[in-house]
Amino acid sequence: MTSATICIDARMIQASGIGTYLQGLLGALSKMDTGDCSLSLLGDPALLPSGAWTREALTAPIYSLCEQWRVPLAFRRQNAALLHSPHYNMPWLLASRTIVTVHDMIHLKFPEFWPSRFARAYAHFFFHRVIPNARAVLTVSENTKRDLMEVLSIPENRITVTYPAVDHVRFSANPPTDEREFDRLGLPRDYLLYVGNLKEFKNVPRLVEAYRQVRARRPDCPELVLAGRNFIPGFDREIRRTPGIRWIGDLRRDTLPALYRHALFFIFPSLYEGFGLPPLEAMASGTPVLCSNRASLPEVVGQAALMIDPDTTEELAAAMERLIQDSALRKELSIKGTARAALFSWDRMARQTLEVYKRCLA
């Protein structure tokens, strides 16, 4: 195979989930010998990391019509052979030369949570008309792979699962040397914690209702801390009316490791996740995890978390109360969770991705 350039669309490198995916992938690729594959990153040069790659300026807004022609132009300027699109908004003109990463199929599985008709139509077009024509599809869990096969009829041999991971230096049970950013939050120790966007499919309203039930039975119930942006109309007012809940909004990622470490346990009752990075970050931090038994979450936590049916408020409340009372169970989950999180590696994920690059070039 002769030398070939692969462009990676890195415009979303500062986004939450996809940004973490790109940062982990590029961090691991920067330490590897890519052989006959040369890499070029597309995005804002001020935000792109340095490494053994070139950087091509590209600032087309995500989900815009102009990205459909600006990305191909940047691709051609690099005389590239393949494009890796880390999200479903891949350029349809380059579909046959694109490797696309599909993180989840929330737009198709739960359309009721996307009130914008344009957003639903946009996602429907790309999932049904563009993604099936990609040269290869990467995804982050076996659950999403099954969704791709069942909903879009994509053949199994065209889909490769590459599990994300966490930065095991940042997310660990060892206390950091500097917690000033965390201290500014003024949180008590041993709070209950949820990290993630406040959205309906993440089941946060049910979590708030379950917390009310626990607090009604246990006046000594620790505070519940919610970290993330609210996307539910009017939900911010409901949170503020609920005693014992502290909503701290969106946080810098530098604050997250300490936020996980000081929690009594972490709660993630989501109805659907493509992967579910917050439970993995919590487990790597030594924090016990309580999560739902839906979608990809059993793949992520294995036997290292307390899992519940996320459709039952009473079951969620009972599990929260059990973990508050049972320190031995919390310790057991902490030990199991740390070991489970160690199984996930950005290096392994990057090697698998590089193998797909080379297979598509062959």
C-alpha positions, -999 to 999 in steps of 0.1 A, spaced: 0 0 0 14 34 -10 13 64 15 -22 78 18 -36 108 37 -66 103 61 -84 135 71 -101 135 106 -129 160 110 -119 174 144 -142 204 145 -161 190 175 -129 185 196 -142 208 223 -177 192 225 -186 170 254 -190 134 244 -176 136 208 -149 159 219 -138 134 245 -138 107 218 -116 128 195 -92 138 223 -88 102 234 -83 89 198 -58 116 188 -39 113 221 -34 76 215 -27 80 177 0 106 185 21 79 203 17 53 175 35 45 143 7 49 117 29 33 90 18 43 55 -11 64 68 -5 101 72 -31 121 91 -45 156 86 -69 172 111 -97 195 99 -108 222 123 -99 254 140 -60 254 142 -61 272 175 -80 243 191 -64 214 173 -36 195 192 -1 192 179 12 158 168 24 138 138 -2 153 115 -9 184 94 -37 208 103 -62 222 78 -83 252 88 -120 244 87 -146 263 107 -178 254 90 -206 252 117 -218 217 127 -251 207 112 -250 235 87 -255 233 50 -221 248 43 -203 220 60 -215 197 32 -193 215 7 -166 230 29 -155 196 43 -151 181 8 -131 212 -3 -107 208 27 -105 171 20 -95 177 -16 -69 204 -6 -52 177 14 -54 153 -16 -67 127 9 -79 92 3 -102 88 33 -122 110 57 -130 100 93 -162 117 104 -167 113 142 -204 121 140 -233 113 117 -231 147 99 -207 134 73 -206 150 39 -229 131 16 -206 139 -14 -178 119 2 -199 90 16 -181 63 -3 -147 76 10 -158 82 46 -154 62 78 -181 74 101 -184 69 139 -220 65 151 -222 70 188 -259 64 192 -292 64 174 -312 85 199 -328 106 171 -344 75 156 -350 55 188 -366 84 207 -378 110 182 -403 124 208 -373 140 227 -364 161 196 -391 187 192 -374 204 162 -389 190 130 -357 201 112 -334 182 136 -355 151 132 -356 154 94 -319 162 92 -309 131 113 -334 108 94 -318 118 61 -283 111 72 -290 79 90 -311 64 62 -296 80 31 -259 88 38 -245 65 66 -254 33 48 -231 44 19 -201 50 41 -170 28 34 -170 16 70 -189 24 102 -173 26 137 -194 25 168 -189 27 205 -209 -3 218 -224 -36 208 -258 -22 215 -254 6 190 -240 -20 165 -272 -40 169 -293 -8 164 -274 -1 131 -280 -36 119 -317 -37 129 -328 -2 120 -305 6 90 -298 -30 78 -261 -23 77 -242 -56 73 -223 -67 104 -190 -70 86 -190 -33 78 -194 -23 115 -165 -22 140 -170 -16 178 -143 5 193 -149 11 230 -140 46 243 -120 49 276 -110 75 302 -78 93 311 -67 70 339 -42 96 351 -70 122 357 -98 99 367 -84 78 396 -90 72 432 -58 91 442 -65 126 455 -53 155 432 -26 179 443 -49 209 435 -86 210 442 -91 248 442 -116 247 414 -137 220 431 -135 239 465 -150 270 449 -182 250 444 -187 249 481 -201 214 481 -205 191 512 -186 158 512 -205 126 505 -232 140 482 -251 119 457 -240 128 421 -254 129 386 -232 141 357 -246 146 322 -270 168 303 -305 172 318 -326 156 292 -358 134 292 -341 103 278 -315 105 305 -344 101 330 -334 130 352 -370 139 361 -374 104 375 -342 107 394 -355 139 410 -388 122 419 -369 92 434 -347 116 454 -379 132 468 -391 98 480 -358 89 497 -356 123 514 -392 120 527 -382 87 544 -347 98 554 -343 135 566 -306 128 568 -304 120 531 -272 135 515 -276 163 490 -281 154 453 -257 173 430 -267 176 394 -239 187 370 -248 194 334 -268 217 311 -306 217 312 -325 209 280 -359 203 296 -382 234 294 -391 246 329 -371 218 347 -347 243 362 -376 257 383 -386 223 395 -351 215 406 -348 248 426 -381 240 443 -369 206 455 -351 207 489 -317 190 490 -309 193 453 -279 214 441 -278 221 404 -243 234 395 -248 235 357 -221 228 331 -186 224 345 -150 226 332 -138 190 327 -108 198 350 -133 199 379 -149 165 371 -123 142 387 -126 158 421 -164 160 417 -166 122 412 -141 114 440 -159 132 467 -194 117 459 -208 91 481 -220 73 450 -229 82 414 -263 78 398 -270 73 361 -306 62 354 -306 68 316 -331 52 293 -306 51 264 -269 56 259 -246 49 229 -219 42 254 -222 60 287 -189 77 296 -199 92 330 -203 58 348 -169 48 335 -153 80 347 -170 75 381 -158 39 384 -122 49 374 -124 75 402 -133 48 428 -169 60 432 -196 34 435 -221 35 406 -259 30 405 -272 29 369 -299 16 347 -299 -18 330 -307 -4 296 -290 -1 262 -252 -1 264 -248 5 301 -245 -32 311 -216 -34 286 -199 -6 303 -203 -14 340 -204 -53 338 -209 -67 373 -193 -36 389 -224 -15 395 -258 -17 411 -283 -18 382 -320 -10 383 -350 -9 359 -351 28 350 -388 28 344 -396 22 381 -392 52 404 -397 30 435 -369 7 424 -345 36 418 -354 52 452 -349 18 470 -315 13 454 -304 48 464 -315 42 500 -297 9 500 -265 25 489 -268 53 514 -272 27 542 -248 0 531 -211 11 534 -199 -25 527 -217 -25 494 -203 9 485 -168 -4 492 -174 -35 471 -186 -15 441 -157 9 444 -132 -19 442 -150 -37 414 -156 -4 395 -119 6 396 -109 -28 382 -137 -26 355 -127 8 343 -90 -3 339 -102 -27 311 -110 2 288 -80 17 269 -77 46 244 -46 28 230 -67 -3 222 -94 19 207 -69 38 185 -52 6 173 -86 -8 162 -94 25 145 -61 25 127 -67 -11 115 -100 0 100 -82 29 82 -57 5 67 -84 -21 57 -104 6 39 -73 18 21 -61 -17 10 
